[in-house]
């Protein structure tokens, strides 16, 4: 399984970019040291295959979502509690293009608008 991580901007092929602290921490937790290969994406449809070099990543190749042919959209009923935070994190790592929440007749969770808006902005 190829690991995927979000970064605000990608570098051109052959160049390196500094990895954000959150990504570096995640790489350490996963024990992905120097030489590890993974994918970075910018949330705008671009992704890059990279090799870790300390706190930086060297870009080996880049592609757009259109070129890879992947546009997975996840539609799910509103889960209870903080489960949605974990779902958003995991599905983003997997490369889901969009997440749509559905309010179903049998769903128990009914968040208020103010709290829901704050979470959407954070995600």
N, C-alpha and C positions, 0 to 999 in steps of 0.2 A: 504494500500500500504506500503510495506516495503521499508524504505529508505536505499540507498546504498551509501557508501563513499569510496574513494580510500585512501589507506595507502601504504607506500613503502614496509612494511613487516608485517606479521601477527605473533602472538604469539601462542604457543601451547594451547590446551584446558585446561581451569582452570586457566591459567595465565592472567595477565593484561598487557596492552601495553599503552604507552603514545600516546594520540591523537595529530596529527599535528594541528598547530594553525588554518589553513584553515578549517579543519573539526570541531574544537571547535567553531569557529565563525559561521559556517553553522548550527551547532546544536543549538546555542543560537538564531539565527534568526528564526529557525523553532520552538523554544521554547521546545526543547527536553531536559528536565532536567535529574537529577539522576534517574536511574531506567528505562530509555527509552531503548527500544530494537531496534536494527538496524543491518545492514549487512556491514561489511568491506570487501574490496577485494584488491588484490595486483597487479592486471593487468597481472598476470602470470597464471591465471586459478584457483587460490585458493580463497576461500571466507570463512568468519567466521561470525557466528551469535554472537552478543555481547550485553552486558548490560553496560550502561554508569554509571561510578562511578566517579563523578567529572571530572577531566581532563584526566581520564584514561577509558579504556574499558576492561571488563572481558570477555574472550572468553568462550562461552557456547558450541559451536560446530564448526567444520570445515568441509569443503567439497571441492572437486575439481569440475571444470566445467564439467568434464566427468561424475562425480557421480551425479550431479544435472540434467544432460541431456540437459542443456541449452547452446546453441551456436547460438545466434541470430546475423545475419549479416545484417547491414543496407546498402543499396545501394541507393544513392540519387544524383540528378542532382546538379550541383554547384549553391548554392544560392548567391544572391548579398549581398554586404556589410559585416557586422559583424554577420549576422544571423548564420553562420556556427559555431561560437564560442558557441552560446547558444545551438545549436543542439548537438554539441559534449558533452557539459556539461550534458544536460538532458538525452541523450541516454546512456551515461556512467553510470549515476546514476541508470538507469533502467536495466543495466547489459548487454548492447549490446557487443558482443564478438569482432566485427570488424566493421569499417565504411569505405565504399568504395565510393569515389566520381566519378561520371560519367560526362564526358563532352558531352553534348547532342547538337543536331543541333539547338535547340531553346533556349538554355541557354544564358543569357545575360552576366553573369559573366565570365571574362577571366583574372584571376590573373596572374601576371608575376611570373616567376619561382623562383626568389630570395625571394620575399615576401611569396610565397606559401611554400617554404622550411622552412623558419623561423617558420611559423605557425605549420607546421607538427611536427617540433622538439619540440615546446612548448606543443602541445597536447600530 
